[in-house]
Amino acid sequence: MTGNSSTPESSVNTLAGLPQLRQKIVDSGVLGRSSVYINLFDYLLNCAENGKQPKEFEIAIEVLNRDSSFDVARDSIVRVYIHQLRKRLDTYFETIDPNASFRLLIPKGQYTLLSVPADKPQAVEDSIPSPIVASNRFYVPFLYALIIVLLVTNLAQWFYPQETIETNDYSEILNSPVWRAIQLDARPILIVMGDYYIFGELDESGRVSGMIRDFMINSRQDLANLFLQNAELQLFFRDLDMTYLPEGSAFALAQIAPLIKATGKTLNITMMSRLNTADLRNNHIVYIGYISGMDKLNNLFFSASGLLPGSSFDELYNKETGATYSSNAGLPEQGQPFKDLALLASWKAASGNQFVLIGGTRDAGVMQAATIASNLDEIEDLSAHLEPAISPSSFEALYEVYGIDRLNFDSSLFYKRSFNPHQIWTADQL
């Protein structure tokens, strides 16, 4: 949010009567019992008396006791309090003291407290130019991500017209424990891409000023449910029906799509944010993406897995040994090596369809998981390490991935486990 540096000529800068007005407003109780609104009000009054136009960061530090790590792009707490203070001041002058000769207002998009004639508050506010929202900072990267989503959604179609891919090119790979079960019936195959649902944050003018990813909000329905729980949140956030897809997932899809195409079966693609229960019942499911983007598959997989997400989605916890496996691939320095995690798993559902998980903690992990799943030598090596299970196609394998500059170069298998898929499925789970 960007404050405007000009003060409208029609505003009244004479502050002689403000101490008395301030006390009347506080005594009226309109600011509530919380000291936060009184402190914020006093801070803005002090800034007005000294001709200072406070910034969002300064308010966070000096009034709301945030520390120097406060991020105005991610935390909207200042905007929320300013919005509420504006409403409370409006309530005071509209219902408690409607005959006041002048009134105080906070123009939308600003953190400045103005003293204006009581008969001209709207004219004064309308004379203030709208703040310039740093929209490019948010929309340009997001448009890039949206383009990736559109490309990925149609990527499989690029493979379909090609006659150069023969089924027998992949016959040995498709006959492996990873892929064998998806060929045994006429059930279609659905690739599910692990996208991140994104919604908009509104500025004081009601315009979208930023994009938010919340790991608890993974679809339009999730956001709608949040608004049902707290309708006031619609003042601060807006559903944009947009998603973000990590670029590593697009590269992984490019490796996996021709392999699945070689089955000769119907292939469809959807985003995790649009996946429904019927999809899970009626298709073989191939998930490609971050572990943090698994959403509806989280409980289905981790209930039987020997692993659990750790304190963050960059960690996996071993239920049996208590060991924690971590990725440091989040923000690697240019030219510096890093380690990521790749997760490859397959298990059978209660209705007979198969789930294949090609995932990772970050891009390098996802890409390496796809490389392993589409490479005969890698699959044979994995098969040799798996113990017999009730279902030979139900297993999980975790790899440590080595890379530089976000690219995957090699990996080593350090955790593998066969499991009984009946631990996951119950009659009413899907």
C-alpha positions, -999 to +999 in steps of 0.1 A: +000+000+000+014+034-009+003+065+010-003+097-009+021+125-001-003+155-008-028+169+016-060+183+000-065+220+002-100+217+016-087+199+047-085+219+079-050+217+094-059+237+125-055+212+154-063+235+183-095+216+192-082+181+187-072+173+224-108+179+235-122+160+205-099+132+211-111+128+247-147+129+237-141+101+212-123+079+237-149+085+264-177+076+240-164+040+240-166+038+202-129+027+201-138-003+222-121-017+253-089-027+236-060-003+240-049-010+205-073+013+188-067+041+213-030+038+209-033+038+171-056+068+173-032+087+195-003+078+172-021+091+142-031+123+161+005+128+171+017+124+135-010+149+123+002+174+149+038+170+137+030+170+100+042+134+096+027+109+073+034+075+089+042+044+069+027+010+073+060-005+086+063+023+112+028+016+125+035-021+128+067-014+148+057+016+169+020+007+176+015-030+171+048-040+187+060-060+156+097-065+152+120-055+124+113-087+104+077-075+098+068-080+061+041-056+048+036-077+017+027-108+037+010-094+069-021-072+066-025-065+103-019-028+099-044-025+071-070-044+092-066-021+122-066+011+101-098-001+083-115-008+117-104+025+131-118+044+101-151+026+106-152+035+143-145+072+136-172+072+110-196+057+135-187+084+161-194+113+138-225+097+122-243+085+153-227+100+185-217+135+175-234+143+142-234+180+149-197+184+153-183+214+135-155+193+121-147+157+120-117+134+117-113+109+089-086+085+075-088+087+037-089+053+020-055+041+010-037+063+035-026+062+072-030+100+076-056+114+100-073+146+086-094+172+103-121+184+079-152+206+079-182+184+090-201+194+058-174+184+034-158+151+044-167+133+012-155+161-010-122+161+009-118+124+005-128+124-031-101+151-038-073+128-027-059+108-056-061+071-052-030+054-040-008+038-066-009+001-059+023-018-068+003-042-090+031-051-113+051-065-084+024-091-079+007-096-113+037-100-136+051-131-117+016-144-114+008-140-151+040-160-157+027-187-134-007-186-151+009-191-185+027-222-171-006-236-159-022-231-193+007-247-210+007-277-187-030-282-190-025-286-227+009-303-226-004-338-229-023-329-261+011-320-277+021-356-273-011-371-286-007-364-324+028-377-324+031-412-339+068-416-330+061-430-295+054-467-296+039-486-267+066-512-267+092-484-261+080-482-226+067-518-221+094-528-195+089-496-175+051-500-176+054-536-164+072-524-133+056-522-098+052-484-103+030-486-134+018-522-138-016-518-121-027-489-143-028-511-174-049-540-160-083-525-168-101-500-190-102-473-163-089-439-175-058-422-161-061-388-145-029-368-139-034-344-110-010-315-108-003-301-073-011-264-077-013-237-051-046-219-048-041-181-047-065-154-035-063-117-035-056-092-007-075-060-009-061-025-002-080+003+015-096+012-019-109-023-024-085-032-051-063-063-052-028-053-040-013-087-033-016-124-037-018-148-008-010-185-005-024-201+027-018-238+031-052-242+047-069-227+016-065-251-014-096-244-035-125-220-041-146-241-017-120-237+011-121-200+007-159-199+005-161-219+037-137-194+054-160-165+043-190-183+057-172-186+091-162-149+091-181-127+066-160-097+075-129-113+058-145-105+025-136-069+032-099-078+030-097-108+006-111-117-027-115-150-046-097-147-079-101-183-089-064-185-097-037-211-090+001-212-092+020-243-105+057-247-096+078-249-128+094-281-117+060-298-120+057-288-156+091-303-164+080-335-145+048-337-165+069-335-198+087-367-187+057-386-174+030-377-201+045-397-230+050-427-207+013-427-197+003-420-233+021-452-243-005-472-223-030-463-251-056-453-225-076-422-221-055-395-203-069-364-186-053-337-166-067-316-137-054-294-109-055-305-073-076-275-065-103-288-089-101-325-079-133-340-065-142-373-049-157-388-081-123-382-098-107-403-070-131-431-075-133-433-113-097-430-124-062-442-119-046-412-102-010-400-110-001-371-088+027-348-098+039-319-076+051-307-043+044-327-011+029-294+002+004-294-027-010-329-021-041-315-002-068-342-007-042-370-009-025-360+023-045-381+047-050-409+022-013-414+018+003-405+052-022-426+072-004-457+059+030-442+050+059-446+074+065-409+069+048-377+080+054-340+071+076-324+097+075-289+112+073-277+076+067-292+042+105-291+037+108-319+062+096-355+065+095-374+097+101-411+100+074-426+123+094-456+132+128-442+139+120-406+147+145-394+122+138-361+103+148-357+067+152-321+055+155-302+022+176-270+019+166-264-017+142-236-008+164-206-017+197-220-029+225-195-036+235-192-072+261-218-080+258-235-046+249-272-042+218-282-023+199-313-012+163-319-019+139-348-013+121-368-039+092-391-030+079-419-052+050-440-041+023-463-055-007-479-038-041-495-046-074-480-037-104-498-022-123-495-055-094-511-074-078-481-090-042-473-085-025-441-071+010-431-082+027-403-064+055-384-080+065-357-056+092-337-039+097-310-013+109-286-040+113-284-078+145-305-080+128-332-059+097-333-082+118-334-113+141-362-100+110-382-089+097-380-125+132-390-138+132-421-116+097-431-124+104-430-162+138-446-161+141-484-164+174-487-145+161-466-117+129-486-114+147-520-115+171-508-087+141-497-066+123-530-072+153-550-061+152-531-027+115-536-020+104-564+003+074-585-007+041-570+004+004-580+004+001-557-026+033-557-047+023-524-062+020-506-028+053-490-017+070-457-010+106-446-017+124-415-006+155-402-023+180-375-015+185-353-045+216-334-053+215-302-074+228-268-082+209-237-092+175-254-087+184-282-111+185-318-102+216-338-111+216-371-092+200-389-063+204-418-039+177-440-024+179-439+014+144-450+025+120-476+011+091-494+025+063-517+012+030-513+030-005-527+032-029-503+014-058-516+035-044-493+063-056-464+042-090-474+028-122-479+047-157-483+032-166-447+037-133-430+030-140-423-007 
